[in-house]
């Protein structure tokens, strides 16, 4: 059983080098970085046989990039159905012992899709509210208008592993066979909501996300500009509409990782 870690870089190599997380992870696991634009340069990784860099096919969406990594792992690195595929943001710092614990807990609980406890600070005080309920049209609208988000789940009251609707794509752990059964991420989402979508499709297959609160990492998130009429706001609205349509069976989902 092997662990493959997929990281998509949108020119994030300076941050990756600064965090020094991936060189440590690559001592134990296969780490694959997919660059989505020119200009990346990595320190402490290029001479590591566990590190692989896909530096081509730029300007793709989050889900599409991760699907490329997944297919590369299967076709080139020999990833098996019983292995584990982890989607990791370049701005997440996690230690290898936390990855080990996650895999152990996933095996013990027979979980095929998992999320962990992300914080916004190294002291573990400020929660990153990365686990949520599936959103409704009204919840999307209120969130866009800055009127709060009732789909958020309060992590501070959770002390034991539990099932949740969806978790942010900043960290998601999959059994390889399950990611394949889901056909990976829907590449019709360019940015935003692709994590909601893949968790929803997993839910439809009877496999909800297992949230492990005792497994911790730091997410140094910086949200992109989502002001009205910005490109990020446009992408978010389009993705929200697509998810709501797919939720009610009004659009056909993409199949990209057979």
C-alpha positions in Angstrom: 0.0 0.0 0.0 1.4 3.4 -1.1 0.4 7.0 -0.7 0.4 9.4 -3.6 0.1 13.2 -2.8 -1.2 15.5 -5.6 -0.3 19.2 -5.4 -1.4 21.7 -8.0 0.8 24.8 -8.3 -0.4 28.0 -9.8 3.0 29.6 -9.5 3.2 28.5 -5.9 6.8 27.2 -5.9 8.1 30.0 -3.7 5.5 29.2 -1.1 6.2 25.4 -1.4 9.9 26.0 -0.9 9.3 28.3 2.0 7.0 25.8 3.8 9.5 22.9 3.2 6.6 20.5 3.7 6.8 18.6 0.5 10.5 17.6 0.8 9.7 16.0 4.2 6.6 14.2 2.8 8.6 13.0 -0.2 10.9 11.1 2.2 7.9 8.7 2.9 5.4 9.1 0.0 5.2 9.8 -3.7 4.7 13.5 -4.2 3.5 14.8 -7.5 3.4 18.5 -8.3 1.4 19.6 -11.4 2.4 23.1 -12.5 -0.5 25.1 -14.0 1.7 27.9 -15.3 5.3 28.6 -16.3 8.0 29.7 -13.8 8.0 27.1 -11.0 11.3 26.1 -9.4 11.6 23.7 -6.5 14.3 23.3 -3.8 15.1 20.1 -2.0 13.0 18.0 -4.2 14.5 17.4 -7.6 17.0 14.8 -6.5 14.4 12.8 -4.6 13.1 9.7 -6.4 9.7 10.1 -4.7 9.2 13.6 -6.3 7.6 13.9 -9.7 7.0 17.2 -11.5 4.4 17.5 -14.4 5.4 20.9 -16.0 3.0 21.1 -19.0 -0.6 21.6 -20.0 -1.1 25.0 -18.3 -4.3 27.0 -17.5 -6.5 24.1 -16.5 -9.0 23.9 -13.7 -8.3 22.5 -10.2 -10.1 19.2 -10.8 -8.6 18.7 -14.3 -5.1 19.1 -12.9 -5.7 16.6 -10.1 -7.1 14.1 -12.6 -3.9 14.5 -14.7 -1.9 13.7 -11.6 -4.1 10.7 -10.8 -3.8 9.3 -14.3 0.0 9.9 -14.2 0.2 8.0 -11.0 -1.6 5.0 -12.5 0.0 4.9 -15.9 3.6 5.9 -14.9 4.1 5.3 -11.2 2.1 2.0 -10.9 -0.4 3.2 -8.4 -2.8 0.4 -7.5 -6.5 0.3 -6.6 -5.7 -0.3 -2.9 -3.3 2.7 -2.6 -4.2 6.1 -1.3 -4.5 9.3 -3.3 -4.3 12.6 -1.4 -5.3 16.0 -2.8 -3.2 18.6 -1.0 -3.2 22.4 -1.5 0.3 24.0 -1.9 -0.5 26.3 1.1 -1.2 23.4 3.5 1.5 22.3 6.0 1.2 18.8 7.3 3.7 16.4 8.9 4.2 12.9 7.7 3.1 11.4 11.0 -0.4 13.0 10.5 -0.5 11.3 7.0 0.4 8.0 8.6 -2.3 8.4 11.2 -4.9 9.3 8.5 -4.2 6.2 6.5 -4.3 4.1 9.7 -7.7 5.6 10.7 -9.1 5.2 7.1 -8.1 1.5 7.1 -9.6 0.9 10.6 -12.9 2.6 9.7 -13.0 1.3 6.1 -13.3 4.9 4.9 -12.8 5.6 1.2 -13.0 9.4 1.4 -11.6 11.4 4.3 -11.0 14.9 5.6 -8.8 16.3 8.4 -8.9 19.1 10.9 -7.4 22.2 9.2 -6.4 25.3 11.2 -5.4 28.8 10.0 -2.6 29.1 12.5 0.3 26.9 13.8 -1.0 27.1 17.4 -4.2 25.3 16.4 -6.5 28.0 17.7 -8.2 29.4 14.6 -10.3 26.8 12.7 -10.5 26.7 9.0 -14.2 25.8 8.6 -13.5 23.3 5.8 -16.3 20.8 6.5 -19.8 21.7 5.6 -23.4 20.6 4.7 -24.4 20.4 1.1 -25.5 24.0 0.2 -28.9 25.0 -1.1 -29.6 27.8 -3.5 -30.6 30.1 -0.6 -27.3 29.3 1.3 -25.3 30.1 -1.9 -27.1 33.4 -2.3 -26.6 34.5 1.3 -22.9 33.6 1.2 -22.4 35.6 -2.0 -24.2 38.6 -0.4 -22.1 38.4 2.7 -25.1 37.4 4.9 -23.5 34.4 6.5 -23.3 30.7 5.7 -25.4 28.3 7.6 -23.9 25.3 5.8 -20.7 25.7 7.9 -20.1 23.0 10.5 -18.6 24.1 13.9 -15.5 22.0 14.3 -15.0 23.1 17.9 -17.8 20.8 19.1 -16.6 17.7 17.3 -14.1 15.5 19.2 -14.6 12.1 17.5 -14.5 11.0 13.8 -17.9 11.5 12.1 -19.5 11.6 8.7 -20.0 15.0 7.0 -21.5 16.1 3.7 -18.4 17.6 2.1 -14.9 18.9 2.8 -12.8 21.5 1.1 -10.4 20.3 -1.7 -7.5 21.9 0.2 -7.1 18.4 1.7 -9.0 15.2 0.7 -7.9 11.7 1.1 -9.2 8.9 -1.3 -8.8 5.2 -1.6 -7.6 5.0 -5.3 -10.4 2.6 -6.2 -13.0 5.1 -4.9 -11.5 8.1 -6.8 -11.6 5.9 -9.9 -15.2 4.9 -9.2 -16.1 8.6 -9.0 -14.4 9.2 -12.3 -12.3 11.8 -10.5 -13.2 15.5 -10.4 -15.7 16.8 -12.8 -13.5 18.9 -15.2 -16.4 21.1 -16.2 -15.8 23.0 -13.0 -12.9 25.3 -13.6 -12.7 26.7 -10.1 -14.9 26.4 -7.0 -17.5 23.7 -6.1 -15.6 20.8 -7.6 -14.9 19.6 -4.1 -18.6 19.9 -3.2 -19.5 18.0 -6.4 -17.1 15.1 -5.9 -18.2 14.7 -2.3 -21.9 14.8 -3.4 -21.3 12.1 -6.0 -19.5 10.0 -3.4 -22.6 10.5 -1.1 -24.8 9.2 -4.0 -22.6 6.0 -4.0 -23.2 5.6 -0.3 -19.8 6.9 0.9 -19.9 10.1 2.9 -16.8 12.0 3.9 -15.2 10.8 7.2 -13.9 13.7 9.2 -11.0 12.9 11.5 -10.7 15.8 14.0 -7.6 14.5 15.7 -5.5 14.7 12.5 -4.3 18.2 12.1 -2.7 20.5 9.5 -2.3 24.2 8.9 -4.0 25.9 5.9 -2.4 29.3 5.2 -5.3 30.3 3.0 -5.6 33.5 1.2 -9.0 33.9 -0.5 -9.0 35.3 -4.0 -11.0 38.5 -4.8 -14.7 37.6 -5.1 -16.1 41.1 -5.4 -19.1 41.5 -7.7 -18.2 41.2 -11.4 -14.7 39.9 -10.6 -13.6 36.8 -12.5 -13.5 34.8 -9.3 -17.0 35.8 -8.4 -18.1 34.8 -11.9 -16.4 31.4 -11.7 -18.0 30.9 -8.3 -21.5 31.7 -9.4 -21.2 29.5 -12.6 -19.9 26.6 -10.5 -22.6 27.0 -7.9 -25.3 26.9 -10.6 -23.7 23.8 -12.2 -23.6 22.0 -8.8 -27.3 22.9 -8.1 -28.3 21.7 -11.5 -26.4 18.5 -11.2 -27.8 17.9 -7.7 -31.3 17.9 -9.2 -30.2 15.8 -12.2 -30.5 18.6 -14.7 -27.0 18.3 -16.1 -24.9 15.3 -17.1 -21.7 14.7 -15.1 -18.4 14.4 -16.7 -16.4 11.1 -16.9 -12.7 11.7 -17.1 -10.9 9.0 -15.0 -12.3 5.7 -16.2 
